[in-house]
Amino acid sequence: MLEYSGLKVSNLYIAQVKRKCGIIERENYNKAKAEDSRQPQCPPEKEEAIREALEYFKMI
C-alpha cells in the first residue's frame, strides 16, 4: 500500500474496511480480553485508499 498510495496502512484498518464492505474474516486469536476495549478507527483518507485497493483486486 505504501508504494501504491504513499500511505502506511495497518492490518487493523484493512480488517475494519473489509468488515464494512461485508467481507467476513476469521475470528482473531489474540482478541482483547475486555469487552469495552477501544480500537483506533480508520481515518477517511486511508479508508478510501483501502477501498480502491479492494476494488482493484476485485474483492468488492
RAZI-V184847 format. One line per field, one symbol per residue. psi: psi as a letter, one per 30 degrees, with the letter a starting at -180 (. if undefined). burial: b if it has 16 or more other C-alpha atoms within 10 Angstrom, else e. A space follows every 10 residues. Layout:
psi = ???
burial = ???
This chain:
psi = eeeefgkkkl eeeeeeeeee fgjkllkkfh kkekegkkkk kkkeeeeeee eeeeeeghf.
burial = eeeeeeeebe eebbbebbee eeeeeeeeee eeeeeeeeee ebeeebbebb bebbeeeeee
